[in-house]
């Protein structure tokens, strides 16, 4: 069995209590953990450090790249003049470049994280050169870059690899019936569609969400579903509810695996 968790931008954070619950449930035996997005960023750090350290790095990432993440996640309040200007600026930037930040800025976050090899964690990526989806393993720093290689935020890793969050949102390549999947798709009905950039992002999300649902319906693996929607404005409340969410997921896992 493989464990799969990820998600589109901030929605991936709902995988934190899921991953922690699977770690603490004895009967959940797995070969690989397959991740993408911020779920991968958090869990790779968490495997070699404590929760507080991993959460601090996560919040550091979100603080440093908050504005482009807001634009990509359609979280700007376009009723506010300042937000409208930022949204237009990012939209204009993306017409002439594939990224608004370089890896050097991101790598500064990794300065006190050991770059050791990890054997059982894989990141799902899109290989834009060979035009296919792949699972990649490797060392901590490379896996962290692959996790957050969001199209539009960073350039492709090695000029080749991008995060698969726009492909199927959650990592589903070579899905098997025995796999345990955390399903946490974004609710696009809650999101604004007021300009060309938002229309494009909406269409990408709708397409990726439908692909995810089709793959899951065709294979029918074991699923844990989280419907909570994460936005910049409710991150603090989400962090404060991690223990409660983890407890609820552990109860679901116990029922599924007859602990």
WOGI-V702477 format. One record per pair of residues at least 4 apart in sequence whose C-alpha atoms are under 8 Angstrom apart, sorted by the first residue. I is the first residue (numbers start at 1). J is the second residue. If there is no record, write none. Layout:
I:J / I:J
This chain:
1:29 / 1:30 / 1:31 / 1:32 / 1:176 / 1:178 / 1:179 / 1:180 / 2:30 / 2:31 / 2:32 / 2:33 / 2:34 / 2:178 / 2:179 / 2:180 / 3:30 / 3:32 / 3:33 / 3:34 / 3:179 / 3:180 / 3:181 / 4:33 / 4:34 / 4:35 / 4:170 / 4:171 / 4:172 / 4:179 / 4:180 / 4:181 / 4:182 / 5:12 / 5:15 / 5:19 / 5:33 / 5:34 / 5:35 / 5:36 / 5:39 / 5:40 / 5:170 / 5:171 / 5:181 / 5:182 / 5:183 / 6:12 / 6:13 / 6:15 / 6:35 / 6:36 / 6:37 / 6:38 / 6:39 / 6:40 / 6:165 / 6:169 / 6:170 / 6:171 / 6:182 / 7:11 / 7:12 / 7:13 / 7:15 / 7:36 / 7:37 / 7:38 / 7:39 / 7:165 / 7:169 / 7:170 / 7:171 / 7:184 / 7:185 / 8:12 / 8:37 / 8:165 / 8:166 / 8:169 / 8:170 / 8:185 / 8:186 / 9:37 / 9:38 / 9:69 / 9:73 / 9:165 / 10:38 / 10:230 / 10:231 / 10:232 / 11:184 / 11:185 / 11:186 / 11:229 / 11:230 / 11:231 / 12:16 / 12:37 / 12:38 / 12:39 / 12:184 / 13:38 / 13:39 / 13:230 / 14:18 / 14:184 / 14:226 / 14:228 / 14:230 / 15:19 / 15:39 / 15:182 / 15:184 / 16:20 / 16:39 / 16:42 / 16:43 / 16:242 / 17:21 / 17:242 / 17:243 / 17:245 / 17:246 / 17:249 / 18:22 / 18:182 / 18:246 / 18:249 / 19:23 / 19:43 / 20:24 / 20:246 / 21:25 / 21:246 / 21:247 / 21:249 / 21:250 / 22:28 / 22:250 / 22:253 / 23:28 / 24:250 / 25:250 / 25:253 / 25:254 / 26:259 / 27:254 / 27:257 / 27:258 / 27:259 / 28:253 / 28:257 / 31:120 / 32:120 / 32:121 / 32:122 / 33:120 / 33:121 / 33:122 / 34:121 / 34:122 / 34:123 / 34:124 / 34:135 / 34:171 / 35:39 / 35:40 / 35:121 / 35:122 / 35:123 / 35:124 / 35:147 / 35:170 / 35:171 / 36:40 / 36:41 / 36:123 / 36:124 / 36:125 / 36:146 / 36:147 / 36:148 / 36:163 / 36:164 / 36:165 / 36:170 / 36:171 / 37:41 / 37:147 / 37:148 / 37:149 / 37:150 / 37:163 / 37:164 / 37:165 / 38:42 / 38:58 / 38:147 / 38:148 / 39:43 / 39:147 / 40:44 / 40:123 / 40:143 / 40:144 / 40:147 / 41:45 / 41:58 / 41:143 / 41:144 / 41:147 / 41:148 / 42:46 / 42:54 / 42:55 / 42:57 / 42:58 / 43:47 / 43:54 / 44:48 / 44:121 / 44:140 / 44:143 / 44:144 / 45:49 / 45:54 / 45:113 / 45:140 / 46:50 / 46:51 / 46:53 / 46:54 / 49:53 / 49:54 / 50:54 / 51:55 / 52:56 / 53:57 / 54:58 / 55:59 / 56:60 / 57:61 / 57:109 / 58:62 / 59:63 / 60:64 / 60:109 / 61:65 / 61:66 / 61:106 / 61:109 / 62:66 / 62:69 / 65:69 / 66:70 / 67:71 / 67:86 / 68:72 / 68:90 / 68:100 / 68:153 / 69:73 / 69:153 / 70:74 / 70:75 / 70:76 / 70:232 / 71:75 / 71:76 / 71:86 / 71:87 / 71:90 / 72:201 / 74:191 / 74:192 / 74:198 / 75:191 / 75:231 / 75:232 / 76:83 / 76:84 / 76:87 / 77:83 / 77:84 / 78:83 / 78:84 / 79:83 / 79:84 / 80:84 / 81:85 / 82:86 / 83:87 / 84:88 / 85:89 / 86:90 / 87:91 / 88:92 / 89:93 / 90:94 / 90:100 / 91:95 / 91:197 / 92:96 / 93:97 / 93:100 / 94:98 / 94:99 / 94:100 / 94:152 / 97:152 / 98:151 / 98:152 / 98:153 / 98:154 / 98:155 / 99:151 / 99:152 / 99:153 / 99:154 / 99:155 / 100:152 / 100:153 / 100:154 / 101:105 / 101:153 / 101:154 / 101:155 / 102:106 / 102:154 / 102:155 / 103:107 / 103:154 / 103:155 / 104:108 / 105:109 / 106:110 / 107:111 / 110:141 / 113:141 / 114:140 / 114:141 / 115:139 / 115:140 / 115:141 / 116:139 / 116:140 / 117:138 / 117:139 / 117:140 / 118:137 / 118:138 / 118:139 / 118:140 / 119:137 / 119:138 / 120:137 / 121:137 / 122:135 / 122:136 / 122:137 / 122:138 / 122:143 / 123:135 / 123:136 / 123:137 / 123:143 / 123:146 / 123:147 / 124:133 / 124:134 / 124:135 / 124:136 / 124:147 / 124:163 / 124:164 / 124:171 / 124:173 / 125:133 / 125:134 / 125:135 / 125:136 / 125:146 / 125:147 / 125:161 / 125:162 / 125:163 / 125:164 / 126:131 / 126:132 / 126:133 / 126:134 / 126:161 / 126:162 / 126:163 / 126:164 / 126:167 / 127:131 / 127:132 / 127:133 / 127:134 / 127:160 / 127:161 / 127:162 / 128:132 / 128:160 / 128:161 / 128:162 / 129:160 / 133:164 / 133:173 / 134:173 / 135:173 / 136:143 / 137:143 / 138:142 / 138:143 / 139:143 / 140:144 / 141:145 / 142:146 / 143:147 / 144:148 / 145:149 / 145:157 / 146:157 / 146:161 / 146:162 / 146:163 / 147:163 / 148:163 / 149:153 / 149:154 / 149:155 / 149:156 / 149:157 / 149:161 / 149:162 / 149:163 / 150:154 / 150:162 / 150:163 / 150:165 / 151:155 / 151:156 / 151:162 / 151:163 / 155:159 / 156:160 / 156:161 / 156:162 / 157:161 / 157:162 / 164:168 / 164:169 / 164:170 / 164:171 / 165:169 / 165:170 / 165:171 / 166:204 / 166:205 / 166:208 / 167:208 / 167:211 / 168:172 / 168:207 / 168:208 / 168:209 / 168:210 / 168:211 / 168:212 / 169:185 / 169:205 / 169:208 / 169:209 / 169:212 / 170:182 / 170:183 / 170:184 / 170:185 / 170:212 / 172:212 / 172:215 / 175:179 / 175:215 / 175:219 / 175:221 / 176:219 / 176:221 / 177:219 / 177:220 / 177:221 / 177:222 / 178:221 / 178:222 / 179:221 / 179:222 / 180:221 / 180:222 / 180:223 / 180:224 / 181:221 / 181:222 / 181:223 / 181:224 / 182:223 / 182:224 / 182:225 / 182:226 / 183:223 / 183:224 / 183:225 / 183:226 / 184:225 / 184:226 / 184:227 / 184:228 / 185:209 / 185:227 / 186:229 / 187:191 / 187:229 / 188:202 / 188:205 / 188:206 / 192:198 / 193:198 / 193:199 / 193:202 / 194:198 / 194:199 / 195:199 / 196:200 / 197:201 / 198:202 / 199:203 / 200:204 / 201:205 / 202:206 / 203:207 / 204:208 / 205:209 / 206:210 / 207:211 / 208:212 / 209:213 / 210:214 / 211:215 / 212:216 / 213:217 / 214:218 / 215:219 / 216:220 / 216:221 / 224:249 / 224:252 / 230:234 / 230:235 / 230:238 / 231:235 / 234:238 / 235:239 / 236:240 / 237:241 / 238:242 / 241:245 / 242:246 / 243:247 / 244:248 / 245:249 / 246:250 / 247:251 / 248:252 / 249:253 / 250:254 / 251:255 / 252:256 / 253:257 / 254:258 / 254:259 / 255:259
